[in-house]
Amino acid sequence: MKRTFILPAIIALIAAAVACNLPKATVPKQKPPKAQQTEAIESTTAPASTPSPTLTSTPAITHSMTPADVTPNGKLNYDVDSSGTASEHRAPYGDSYNIGLFERPFTQKDMTYISDLDITTFQLSSDDTWYYVYITLIGSNPNDPANIDYGVEIDKDHDGFGDILVWAQPPYRTNWTTDGVKVYLDLNHDTGGASPEKSDANATTSAPYPGDGYEKVIFNQGQGDDPDLAWARIDPANPNVVDFAFKKTLPGPTFMWGAWADAGLKNPGMFNYNDRFTNAQAGSPIGNSQYYPIQAIYEVDNTCRAAYNLKPSADTPMLCPTTIPPAAATAKSTQPPNIKIPPPINICQINPALCQPPIK
């Protein structure tokens, strides 16, 4: 009898010990469909005990010098003022698509005027270290909701091709800052396309010029070889003036230069804009043009180019007229758009380069 009870008990103990040492069977979990997985990831919040990832901080910028407060004393250059014809949703004149001169301080297609895009004068001064550029606007809020970029384009060898672009993005403050300021270079000489004097967009195939415009950034908000290279601000004494300061070593002692206000394409890599679109694609701000209103090239105003410390030839591309009477900048017209409107002055006689015939 004892053997009868002892033997089954021993067998039961051995079976239990073996069972404890066997690996447990795992039941594979079913993966939810992709949509369910996405929802689960988006709705999951990491527990409080999960350590935060380590963030790589941008090194602090240390400036060794800051531009001064200099009273403008350079030659005053004029740009076209479109405020007088703004109610007619057009520019009075001054837009020459073929040479990349834009008077388009208007929204796309409905031609709503933006006064903070409209440059009226531009001026350059200097001291021992800096060039100072003053861009005066019709409006008085560079921090306009249109989100406007302002810039200074420099042609070092006055051949019509831009070489340097000093570019600033909002928000703007009344103190000198490198925040939002970049300096671009065009190293492969294609900012004017194949020719700086005409559009290189192919009207037959609608193919844009394949260049890369300003392709190299040498200064980005204080990052670069020289953290003090370029600065911008709203002029503390004049809310309608955007000031730039950049080292004299950047362009050198002689150059051509012009100003930009851009709330449209805002793409230095696409300079010049007229090489990227045909005239029909770009549209026109001139009321009696067959391409009215503006389309692909919109919300932008740039200027002719002024000479600094040199005497350019009469055929220098985009050369500013010797003088433009201030009265021309304020001349108004009561004529409706889409009819032939004589310009307030004969700018073609002042500078024929600004009124070249259309490129066939």
Residue pairs with C-beta under 8 A, 6 or more apart in sequence:
31 37
32 40
58 223
61 178
61 221
61 222
61 223
61 227
62 227
63 178
63 222
63 227
63 228
64 227
64 228
65 129
65 228
66 176
66 228
66 231
67 130
67 132
67 176
67 231
67 245
68 127
68 130
69 236
70 125
70 127
70 130
70 132
71 125
72 123
72 125
72 132
72 134
73 125
74 123
74 124
74 125
74 126
75 123
75 124
75 306
76 121
76 123
77 121
77 122
77 123
77 303
77 304
77 306
77 320
78 120
78 121
78 324
78 326
78 328
78 329
79 94
79 103
79 119
79 120
79 121
79 122
79 259
79 301
79 303
79 304
79 329
80 91
80 92
80 93
80 94
80 103
80 329
81 92
81 118
81 120
81 138
81 329
81 330
82 90
82 91
82 92
82 94
82 103
82 105
82 106
82 113
82 118
82 138
82 285
83 113
83 115
83 118
83 138
84 92
84 330
84 331
84 332
84 333
85 91
85 92
85 287
85 332
85 333
86 113
86 115
87 113
88 287
88 333
88 335
88 336
88 337
89 106
89 110
89 111
89 112
89 113
89 287
89 293
89 337
90 111
90 285
90 286
90 287
90 292
90 293
90 337
91 103
91 104
91 105
91 106
91 285
91 286
92 331
92 333
92 341
92 343
92 344
93 103
93 286
93 343
93 344
93 347
94 101
94 103
94 347
94 354
95 101
95 102
95 103
95 104
95 284
95 285
95 286
96 354
96 355
96 356
97 199
97 274
97 279
97 282
97 284
97 297
98 197
98 198
98 199
98 274
98 279
98 356
98 358
98 359
99 196
99 197
99 198
99 274
99 317
99 318
99 353
99 354
99 356
100 192
100 196
100 199
100 272
100 273
100 274
100 275
100 302
100 318
101 302
101 303
101 304
101 318
101 354
102 273
102 297
102 300
102 301
102 302
103 285
103 301
104 264
104 285
104 294
104 297
104 298
104 299
104 300
104 301
105 113
105 114
105 115
105 117
105 118
105 138
105 261
105 299
105 300
105 301
106 112
106 113
106 114
106 285
106 293
106 294
106 298
106 299
107 114
107 298
107 299
108 264
108 294
108 295
108 298
108 299
109 283
109 293
109 294
109 295
109 298
110 293
111 285
111 293
111 294
114 139
114 144
114 146
114 148
114 263
114 299
115 137
115 138
115 139
116 137
116 138
116 139
116 140
116 141
116 142
116 144
116 146
116 148
116 261
117 137
117 139
117 144
117 146
117 148
117 261
117 262
117 263
117 299
117 300
117 301
118 137
118 138
118 139
118 261
118 301
119 135
119 136
119 137
119 138
119 259
119 261
119 301
119 302
119 303
120 136
120 137
120 138
120 329
121 134
121 136
122 133
122 134
122 135
122 136
122 258
122 259
122 303
122 306
123 133
123 134
123 136
124 131
124 132
124 133
124 134
124 257
124 306
124 308
125 131
125 132
125 134
126 132
126 248
129 247
129 248
130 245
130 246
130 247
130 248
131 245
131 246
131 247
131 248
131 250
131 251
132 243
132 244
132 245
133 152
133 166
133 243
133 244
133 245
133 246
133 257
133 259
134 235
134 241
134 242
134 243
135 150
135 152
135 241
135 242
135 243
135 244
135 259
135 261
136 238
136 240
136 241
137 240
137 241
137 242
137 261
138 240
139 240
140 239
140 240
141 239
142 148
142 150
142 170
142 172
142 234
142 239
142 240
142 242
143 170
143 171
143 172
143 234
144 263
146 263
146 299
147 170
147 263
148 170
148 261
148 262
148 263
149 167
149 168
149 169
149 170
149 260
149 261
149 262
149 263
149 266
150 167
150 168
150 232
150 242
150 244
150 259
150 260
150 261
150 262
151 165
151 166
151 167
151 168
151 259
151 260
151 261
151 262
152 165
152 166
152 244
152 246
152 257
152 258
152 259
152 260
153 162
153 164
153 165
153 257
153 258
153 259
153 260
153 302
153 305
154 162
154 163
154 164
154 165
154 166
154 250
154 251
154 255
154 256
154 257
155 161
155 162
155 163
155 255
155 256
155 257
155 305
156 163
156 164
156 251
156 252
156 254
156 255
157 163
158 255
158 256
158 307
158 310
158 312
158 316
159 196
159 317
160 192
160 196
160 197
160 316
160 317
160 318
161 186
161 189
161 190
161 191
161 192
161 196
162 186
162 191
162 192
162 214
162 271
162 272
163 185
163 186
163 191
163 251
164 183
164 184
164 185
164 186
164 250
164 251
165 183
165 184
165 185
165 186
165 214
165 268
165 271
166 181
166 182
166 183
166 230
166 244
166 246
166 250
167 181
167 182
167 183
167 184
167 260
167 268
168 180
168 181
168 182
168 232
168 242
168 244
169 180
169 181
169 182
170 180
171 180
172 180
172 232
172 233
172 234
172 242
173 179
173 233
173 234
174 233
174 234
174 235
174 236
175 233
175 236
176 231
176 232
176 233
176 243
176 245
177 231
177 232
177 233
178 221
178 222
178 227
178 228
178 230
178 231
178 232
179 221
179 222
180 221
180 232
181 219
181 221
181 230
181 231
181 232
182 217
182 219
182 220
182 221
182 230
183 217
183 218
183 219
183 224
183 229
183 230
183 246
183 250
184 214
184 215
184 216
184 217
184 218
184 268
185 214
185 215
185 216
185 218
186 213
186 214
186 215
186 216
186 271
187 215
187 216
188 211
188 212
188 215
190 209
190 211
190 212
190 213
191 211
191 213
191 214
191 271
191 272
192 272
192 275
192 317
193 199
193 200
193 209
193 211
193 272
193 275
194 200
194 209
196 272
196 317
196 318
197 317
197 356
198 356
198 359
199 274
199 275
199 278
199 279
199 359
200 209
200 275
201 207
201 208
201 209
201 274
201 275
201 276
201 277
201 278
201 281
202 208
202 278
203 278
203 279
203 280
206 278
206 281
208 275
208 276
208 277
209 275
209 276
211 275
212 269
213 267
213 268
213 269
213 270
213 271
213 272
214 268
214 269
214 271
215 269
218 224
218 225
218 229
219 226
219 229
219 230
226 247
228 247
229 246
229 247
229 250
230 244
230 245
230 246
230 247
230 250
231 244
231 245
231 246
232 242
232 243
232 244
232 245
233 242
233 243
234 241
234 242
234 243
235 241
235 242
235 243
251 257
253 309
254 308
254 309
254 310
255 308
255 309
255 310
256 305
256 306
256 307
256 308
256 310
256 312
256 316
256 318
256 319
257 305
257 306
257 308
258 302
258 303
258 304
258 305
258 306
258 318
258 320
259 302
259 303
260 300
260 301
260 302
260 303
261 300
261 301
261 302
262 299
262 300
262 301
262 302
263 299
263 300
264 297
264 298
264 299
264 300
265 273
265 297
265 298
265 300
270 276
273 282
273 297
273 300
274 282
274 297
276 296
277 296
277 297
279 291
279 358
280 291
281 295
281 296
282 291
282 294
282 295
282 296
282 297
283 291
283 292
283 293
283 294
283 295
283 296
283 297
283 298
284 290
284 291
284 292
284 293
284 294
285 292
285 293
285 294
286 292
287 336
287 337
287 338
287 339
287 341
288 337
288 338
288 339
288 340
288 341
292 337
292 338
303 320
304 318
304 319
304 320
304 321
304 351
304 354
305 316
305 317
305 318
305 319
305 320
306 320
307 316
307 319
307 320
312 319
314 353
315 353
316 353
317 353
318 353
318 354
319 351
319 353
320 351
321 347
321 350
321 351
321 354
322 350
322 351
323 350
324 345
324 347
324 350
325 345
327 344
328 344
328 345
328 347
331 344
331 345
333 341
333 344
335 341
347 354
347 355
348 354
348 355
